[in-house]
Each structure stands twice: as structure tokens, then as C-alpha cells.
Amino acid sequence: MNNIEAVLVALRRVIRATDLHSKHLSKVAGLTAPQLLILQTLRDKGDLPAGEIAHGISLSQATLTTILDRLESRGLITRTRSDQDKRKVIASITADGREILRNAPMPLQEHFVRQFSNLHEWEQTAIISSLQRVACMMDAEDIDASPVLDVGALDRLPESAED
């Protein structure tokens, strides 16, 4: 296998691993990766304004709102207006949301973060540099992306959750 083929195979493996994990998460928990991260954030940090959630997991406010709409319609979160500032919407996880998290697999990026953190700093820097270069070579350096390993639209519902 030449170098070009090796790079393309490695890229395809990353894409495929993300796709397979997204399907597994959907099948097991009925959630997308961003939905899982939002529920985990609310479980771990308590009730939060939507803006803080968006900032904490690097999603736009518009994307977060769509995801919160879906989670609320499924009864996994509730939203209320802040007593102090009526412009702020506070999200809270429900008992059903906590139950789904108990059975949900670990997000793919959490596994990656653990592995990446164990690397030497020079290895981390080399990976970052290489991936940024690959993104540039694919004309993807200006594409808005959050640090959520998932495929497709961030606000989509798994097929099983749409019924």
C-alpha cells in the first residue's frame, strides 16, 4: 500500500468508526452523540442556562436549541425561564434522562480523550498538526465543527426515537 492509499484508508477508518459508534449509540440509548453530551452535562453540572451548555460543548445556540427541543419532546429534559433573568432558559435533566444515561455507552470522544491524554506532548502536537494539515488539504479548514464525534446533522434523532 502506498502512502496516499494508507492516508485514505486511515481517514476512512476514522469516518467508519464514528459512523459505527453513532449507530451503536442510537441503537442502545436512542440518542445522538450531542444529545448524550448534553444529558451528561446536565447530570454532572446540574441545571444550566442554554448558553452555558452551548459554550461548554462547543455548539451554536441555534443547534443547541434544536437538540433541546428534541430532548424535551422525549421527556428527557425540562426547560424553564430563569426567575432572575426572563431571557435565560434553564435546562434540567429529568428522571427519564438520568435513566437513559445509566444504560448509554461512553461517547466516542470520551474514549479518544482518554487515549490522547496518555500520549506524550510531542505526540499530541504531531497529531494536531497533521490533522490540521489534512483538514486544509481537504479544503475543510473553514468548516464549522464542534468537538463531537458524530456523523450527520447534530440535531437529528435516531430513527428509533422518531416513532
Protein Blocks (a to p, Z undefined) as FASTA:
>chain_A
ZZklmmmmmmmmmmmmmmmmmmmmmmmnopafklmmmmmmmmmnopadfklmmmmnopaf
klmmmmmmmmmmnopaccdddfklmmbccddddfklmmmmmmpccdfklmmmmmmmmpcf
klmmmmmmmmmmmmmmnopmmpccdfbdcehjfkbccfklmZZ
